[in-house]
Amino acid sequence: MGEDKVMENWDKNEKNEFLYPRSRYHGQVKPENLVFNANLQEFAQKIEYITALQTNGKLKPEDAYQKMKSLWKQLKSSKKQLGIGNKPSA
């Protein structure tokens, strides 16, 4: 019975890794960069899901576009709030 529990947990972990993949961050390690990287990875994952739903006829093209546009606005807002890409003042 203990082996069944181990396999169940392993399956959950593998499923989560498949559904929510995360890549290691290799850029300049600053809190705002790490937060933006997490937001960027989440954005990419959601775009993949929307694309798959639209490709398989589960989501209308206009709905897919609107959802992607909304996600893009959220990512841009995140970038702005975190100050990513702003030139440091001298």
Contacts in CASP RR format, 6 or more apart in sequence:
PFRMAT RR
TARGET T0000
AUTHOR 0000-0000-0000
METHOD contacts of the structure
MODEL  1
MGEDKVMENWDKNEKNEFLYPRSRYHGQVKPENLVFNANLQEFAQKIEYI
TALQTNGKLKPEDAYQKMKSLWKQLKSSKKQLGIGNKPSA
20 45 0 8 1.000
21 45 0 8 1.000
22 41 0 8 1.000
23 41 0 8 1.000
25 33 0 8 1.000
25 34 0 8 1.000
25 37 0 8 1.000
27 33 0 8 1.000
32 82 0 8 1.000
32 83 0 8 1.000
32 84 0 8 1.000
33 84 0 8 1.000
35 78 0 8 1.000
35 82 0 8 1.000
36 78 0 8 1.000
36 79 0 8 1.000
36 82 0 8 1.000
36 84 0 8 1.000
39 74 0 8 1.000
39 75 0 8 1.000
39 78 0 8 1.000
40 75 0 8 1.000
43 71 0 8 1.000
43 72 0 8 1.000
43 74 0 8 1.000
43 75 0 8 1.000
46 67 0 8 1.000
46 71 0 8 1.000
47 68 0 8 1.000
47 71 0 8 1.000
50 59 0 8 1.000
50 64 0 8 1.000
50 67 0 8 1.000
50 68 0 8 1.000
50 71 0 8 1.000
51 64 0 8 1.000
53 59 0 8 1.000
53 64 0 8 1.000
54 60 0 8 1.000
54 61 0 8 1.000
54 63 0 8 1.000
54 64 0 8 1.000
59 67 0 8 1.000
79 85 0 8 1.000
END
